[in-house]
Amino acid sequence: MRHLLWIAFTLPFTPAIAQDAPDPIQLTTSQIYSQPGEPALGKELRSVVDEANALSLKGEHDQAKALMLDAARQCDQYRAAPGRRSLSFRTQRQYELYLRDHGDGQPIDWLDTSCANVYIRLGYIAVELRDAAQALRWLDRAHETAPYEPEPLTERGVALNMMRDWAGALDSYQRALVLTRTHPEAAYAQALALRGTGYALIELGDLAAAQSAYEDSLKLEPGSKVANNELTYIKQLREREAKP
């Protein structure tokens, strides 16, 4: 069993999973880069998210969490508007797609991505504090708020790995992978979703599928230290299994 070290960096951009050494593997969260969505209802909270991220970077998680909780209450109020739904989208394309596929006559307000980010980053802080159950609650709320966003699902995989729920983590990463392949706005997280898929597959004992996932991730991010370290780890596992 690999030893897991959990470190969450709540940056102004999107966290990912990374490992530092071939054996034992360290599972951490670190940054990848995504573009902000088009401004919408709740856009005033973007500066709050940035301020809380800066505090988290300095290790001031309590202060960051307090800011995020205030913002979360505002987002909850937007989402609780009677007779309406408020959901986060990055682009007009996603908004129109959701209306086409899920429209039932109920008005749908376009909520700024800052609200989804508030919930996501509260999930990151919970991971940093090693509270996987709380992280899942925030990340599930983020996914409900931003159904086309891969980030809540990839970080959900981190929390489930923390709980050693490898099958649950694999499902979450693969759901994220579907979004990265069907929504251009989510493509930034495809390599991450593949690495998470590979990590869970190793724990589930499917080394061939794990290797394939990591090799696919390298096609998107050539030279990734994370993927190469994991491929080295897979090689080590096979060498151990081959010994009499």
C-alpha angles and dihedrals in degrees: 000000000000120000112239125214114189119208120163120197108194099202131166086260134055122293123229138182121268137172125205109194133035095233125042094023118220113213112206141153120243137159133292123171129251131167120246117250126249111287114267143148107336096023089136087074093067092087090051091054091050092049092049091048090054090052092049091052087059091050093252094133097154092058091043091050092050091054092046093049091054090050091046090056089054091049090048089055091052090049093047096057106137117252093008141083124222117202134168122240132171098214144017088251092062093045092052091044091054092048090051096048101034107020111132100166094273113123113253118206117208105237120202117253087241089081093054088046091053091057092042094052092048084056090052092051090051089052089050088052090048094243100136095170092056091044090056092052092054094042092049089052089050091052091049089051097045107029095175096048116104097198098080089052096047093048088044085060089056091053092047091049087053087057089046090240093144095170092050091047091050091052091050094049092047092050088052089049091056090054092049090053098045101039120054088203089063098045091100089076099048097100089046092051090050092051091049090049090052093049093053092045091055090054089049090052099247099128096165093056091042091053091050091051093051093046089051090051090054090057087062098038108024114203095020107169089206095057094041092051091052092048088053089051091051089052090051091051092052091049090052092048090051094056114100 
